[in-house]
Amino acid sequence: MKVMRFFVTFFSCLVITVGCSNSATQSYILSFSGEGEHWKSSLEIHGNNHINSRKEDFTLQYKDKNIKSIGEVSYKVEKSNIVVKSGKDNLAIGKNELKSSSACKGCARAYPEDKWIVTVEWNGKSETFPMLLGEK
C-alpha cells in the first residue's frame, strides 16, 4: 500500500510540474520588416530558448513591376554590424522576390530590440534600410 501511495504521489507531482511549466517563455516569434525606395523585406524568427535554437525566414521583394531590368541581386542582413545573412541571386521570371531560410542550434537568442539593417545591390545601384519589429 505504501508503494502504491508513493507512485500516486510521484505521478501527481510530475503532472503538476509539467502542467505548470511555462512553455510560453521558452518559444518566441519575432517579425521584423523594412522598406526602402525600391525594395522591402521581412524577417520572421521562430526561436526556442530551452534548446537555444531558431529558424529564420527572410524575404526580399522588389517594389517596381519592371523586374526584367534587375538581373543579379546581392543582399546582406546585418545585426550589430555583423553580417547574419547574405546572398546573391537572380529574380525569377514573373517573380519579384527572393526567399531564404536558415536554422541554427546553440545560437544566441533574438530580441525585439535587435537592430537589423538590409543592404541590396543591383545594376550598379545600392539601397540600405532598417527592419523594425512589427506586430506578430
N, C-alpha and C positions, 0 to 999 in steps of 0.2 A: 504494500500500500504506500509506503514511503517513496518507493521508486516511481510509482505512478504519479504521485503528487509532485515529485521533482520534475518529471518530464512535462507535466501540465504547466507548472510554474515557468520552466525554462522556455517552452514554446510560446507562452503568453508574453513573456518579456521580449522574446525575439520578434513577435508580431508587432508589439507596441513600438519597439526600437525602429524596425523597418518602416512602419507606418508613419512615424514621426520624423523621419529623416527628411530634410528639406532639399529635395532634388531641384527645386527652382533656382537655388543659388549655385548649383553645380553646372547647369546648362544655361547658355545665353545666345541670343541672336542680336546682332548689331547690323544696321543698314546705313551705309554712307552713300551719298550721291553728290555730284557736282556737275557744273556746266560751264563751258567756255563759249566763245563766239561760234565755233564750227563743230565742236564735239561735246558730248555729255557722257557721263559714266556713272556706274553704280558698283558698289562692293557690298556683298552680303556675307557676314561672317557667322557661322554656327560653331560655337565653342562649348567645351566641357572642361570645367575647372578640375573636376575629380580625376580625370585621366590626362590633363594637360594636352588637349588636342583641339584642333579646329579645322574647319573646312571653309574655304573662301571661293565665292563665285563672283567674278569680275566681268562686267560688260562695258564695252566702249562703243559708242554709237555716233556715226556721222549725221549731223543735223540737216544738211542740204540734200536735195534729191538727186543731184548730178554726181553719182558715185563712180561713174566711168572715168572721171578725171583724177581720181585719187591715187590709184596704183598701190605701191607698198606703203604700209603704215608701221611706224615704230612707236612703242609706248613704254612708259615706265611709271610705276606707282611707288611713291616713297612715303616712309613714315619716319619722322625724326631724322631726316637726311640719310636714311638707309634705304636702298632700293629693295623693295619687298617683292615686286613682281615686274617683269618686263617681257616684251615680246616683239616680234616683227611678223607681219602677215599682209596678205592682200585681201581687200574686201571682196567677198564672193559676188558673182553676178546676181543682181536682184536683191542683195542683202546689204544693209548699211551698218552692220555691227560686227564686232569681234567679241568672242566669249572665251573666257579662260577660267578653269577651276583648278584648285590645288588643295592639298590636305597635309597636315603635319601632326606628329605625335611628339610629346615632350617639348612643345613650343610654348612661347610666352602667351599670356592671356591678352586679348584685345580689349581696349577700354573705350567707353563713349567719348572721352575727351582726346583720343588719339587724333593727330593732325595728319591727314592723308593728302598728298599732292600728286596730281596726274600731269605728265608731260607727253604730248603727242607730236610726232614729226611726220610730215608727208609732203611730197612735192617741193622740197626746199623750204617748207613753212614749219612753224613750231607754235604750239599753244600750251600754256600751263595754267592749271586752275586747281582749287582745293575741292575736296569732297568733305561734306559735313554730315554729321549724324542726322538721320531722318526719322520719321515716325515708323515704328515697327511693333 
